[in-house]
Amino acid sequence: MAFSASLASPSYQVPDGEATRRERVLFSRRSLGLAPGSLSAHLYPRREATSSATGSRKPALLLSTMDETDVEQVTLALLDAATDKDSEVQEQVRKSMLTLGKQQPDRVLAMCQDYLLKHPKLVVTHRVVILQTIELIVGCKIEDISYPRIKSIISLASDEMTRSKDVIPDWQQAASNILVAVGNKHINDIMEEILSKFQPGLLPHFFVVQTLANLSDSNVYGMVPFLNAILGTMLPMLSMAKQDNMKWVFSSALCHFSDSILEYLANLDKAPDPTVRKDTFSSEIYAAFDILFK
């Protein structure tokens, strides 16, 4: 097959560090034979065999036959191709990267992480596609990802989310979603990172608060034990929130926290700490809404 042969041949070489972004992208598109709408055809070739029951063709993923070098070369080419502004190509890149990530999650995640670290000036749309890819792989393969890789992904996502003090929704939401996905299994590590950016007396980043809210939805039993401390830290922050977007995100978080507490209390038989009671949180919740809406 032309696609795999071109990447596996001895003549295949990754452009050196002096190559411009445009040269690297053109190189990756030539290597993949890319044209808008054609990427999935290369990565998902169809075999001639048909189903005896339906007579229809079935996709045959040849990626399973790739060795580690092939996977690295294809991953690098896809990471370069993610700069394409065509939304269809971006979607194909995400799907293809996910296919690779399901086979070698640690290696593909490491390459995504290295790519972002080595290219700090990527345009936002390019960074978003890579961050979304990381989220997809984490969501599917969280049980198979090594703990050191999980820790480094947490650090990367946290930095991507808060690097700019301005709110840049697409970029920061993509990074936040990674933290939420990881938090479904590694809530203590996520909270250690997030709470380091949620300090008394300092107004936190918009997406730090948003991430806490979303975590309380996605992992109720993991988050509720943290909420008393979070609310205690949050109360003094509320009077510092002068901009409407910060008032909104605090209000939204309080709503999510309240829903999570109610769900936890309604299912105490499944909860890790069945001694939790509503009055543990009620005074802080009432005080918070009083500050926000007085």
N, C-alpha and C positions, 0 to 999 in steps of 0.2 A: 504494500500500500504506500502510495507516494508520501503521505503525511508522516507515518512512522519511520519510513526509510530515510527521509530527509533529515530527521532529528537524530536518528541513530547512527548515521554515517560518520566515518572518521573526519570528513571535511567540515562537519558542523562545528562552528566556533561561536561562543558568546562574544558579542562586541566588547572591546576593552573599555576601561573606565573613562577614556577620553571621548568616547562616542557621545554625541549630543542626544538629547531626548528624541528628537525627530528621527535620527538615524537608527536608534534602538527600536523605535516603534515600527519603522519601515522594515527593519530586519525581521522582527517577530512576525509581521504580517506576511512577508515573503516566505518565511520558514513554514508558516501554518497554511500558506495558500489562501490567506484570508480575504474574503470580500464580505460585505455586510450580508448576513443571513447564511453564510457558508460554514461558520466555525463548527456548529454542531454536526454537520455532515462529515467533517474530518474526524472529530473525536468520537462520534457514534456511528461507525460504519455499519451497514446492514449486510448480513450474510445472505446467501441465496437460498438457504434451507427454509422451507415453509412449514407451518404447523399442519399436521395431518388432520386436525379437527376443523380448522377454519380456512386453511389454505393461505393465510396471511403471513407476511414476512415478520420476523422478530428481530429487534436490535441485538447485535452482538458486541459487547464492549471488549475491545482489544486492549484496553489499558491494563488489564490484569496481567498481560504478558510483558509489560515494561519492566526493566530493571531500574534500580535507584537512579542511575545516571539519566536514563530516559525521562523519568518522572521529574527530575530537577530541571532538565532542559525544557520540557513542555511547560512546567510551572512558570519558569522564568519568561518564556514567550507569552504565556497568558497574562502574566502580571504586566508586561509591556503593553499588550493589546487592550488592557483595561482602560487605557487612556482614551479609547475611541468614544466619541460623543454620541454615537448611535446607540439608543437605548436597547435595541435588539441585540447588538453585539455585546453590550455590557451584560445583559441577561445570560447570553450564551457563555460568556467568560465565567460568570458566577456558577452556572450549572456544571461547566467542565471542571472548574477548580474544586467544586464539591465532590465530583466523581473521583478525582485524584485524592482529595482529602479523606474520603472514606477508606481508601486503601492504605495511605500512609499519612495519618493525621499529624503526627509530630513533625515529620519532615516538611510537609506543605505549610503548616502553620509557622514553622521556623523561617521558611523562605518568605512568606508574607510579612512576617515581622522584620526580617532583615531588610527587605525591600523598602518598607516604610521608613526604617531608621536611616538607610543610606540615601534616601531621596526626600529630605525634609521639606522641599519646596514643590512637591507635587501639587497640581491643581486639586481643588477640593473634590471635584467629581471623581477623579482618579483614586484619591484616598478613600472615598466613600465606597467605591466598588470593592476595594481590597478589604476594608473593614467589614462590609456586609458578607464577604466570602468567609472571613474568620468566624463571624457569628454563625453562619450556616454549618461550618465544620464542627464548631464547638457544640452546637445544638444537637447534631447527629451522633457525635463520637465522644461525648464528654467522658464516658467510662473508659475509653481507650487512650486518652491523652495523658502523658506522663505528668506527675505533679510539678517538676521543675518547669515544664513548658506552660502549665496552667499559671504558675506564679509570674512568669515573664509576660504572658498574655494579659494578665490583670494589670501589671505595671504599664504595659503599652497602651491598653485601652484607657486607663485612667489618665495618662499623659495626653493622649489624643483628645480626650473629652474636655480637658481643662487648660490646654496649652494657650488658647486664646481667651482673654477675659471677655471679649464680645461674644454674644450668642450667635453661633453659626449652625442653625438647626440640623441640616443634613449631615454634616460632619460629626457634630457632637452627639446627635441621636444614634448614629451608627456605632460610635464608640460605647455609648451608654448601653446599647442593646447587647454588646458583647459581655459587659459586666453582669447584666441581668441573666444572660444565658449561663455564664459560669456560676452565678450565684445559686442556681438550682441544685448544684451539688456541693459547691465549695463556699458556703455562705460565710463562714468565719474568716476566710482569707479575703473575701470581697469586703466584708465590713471593716476589717483591719485597714484596708486601703482607703475605702470611702470615708471612714471616720477620721482619718488623718487629714482630710480636706473639709472636715465639718467640725471646726473648732470653736469653742466658746468665745464670744465677743467679736467674731469675724463673720461678715456676710459671705456665705458660701457661693460657689458658682451655681448658676441656674440649674445646670444638668446634674450637679451633685444631688440636689434636692429631688429632681425628677427621677434620678436613678433609685434613690431610696424609696420613692413612691411606687415605682414599678416593681422593685424587689418585693415589696410588701404584698403585691398582687401575685407574683409568680411563685413565691416561696413563703406562704403564710406561716407555717410552723417554724421555719428558720428565722424569720424576721421578727415575729411578735416578741420573743424574749429580749430583743434589742430596743424595742420601741420606748420603753420607759426612759432609758438613758438618752435616746434620740430626742424625745419630747422635752426632757429637762434641758438639753443643750439648745434646742430650737427656740424655746420661749423668749430668751433675751434677744434673739436675732430678729424676731418679728417686728419689733419697734424700729429696727434699722432698715427694714424693707420699705423704701420710698417709691420705687418704680413699680408700675402696674404689673409688669411681667413677674417680678419677684413676689409681689403680693399674691398673684395668681398661682404661682408654683407652690408656695407655702400652703395656700388654701387647698389646692388639689392634693398635696401630700397628706394633709390632715384628713381629707376625705378618704383617701386610700388606706391610711393607717386605721381609721375608724372601722372601715369595712373589714379589714384583715383581723382586727381584734374581735369583732362580732363573729366572724367565721371561725376563728380559733375557739372562742368560748362555746360556739354551737357544736363543736366536735371535740370536746375535751377528752373523750375516750380514745382519740387518735393523737392527742397532743403530747409532746415530750414532757411538758410540765402541767399536769392537771390541776395544780394549785392556783393557777392564774385566775384573777377575778377582775370584773369590770372596773371596780373602784380603784384598781391599781393605776389606771390611766385616766379616769374621768376628770380629776381636778386639772391635770395638764391640758387635756383636750378643751375643756370649758374655758380655761384661762387663755389658751391660744386663740380661739375664735373671738373672745372678748377683746383681745388686743387688735386683731385684724379688722374687726368690724365696729369698733367703738366710734 
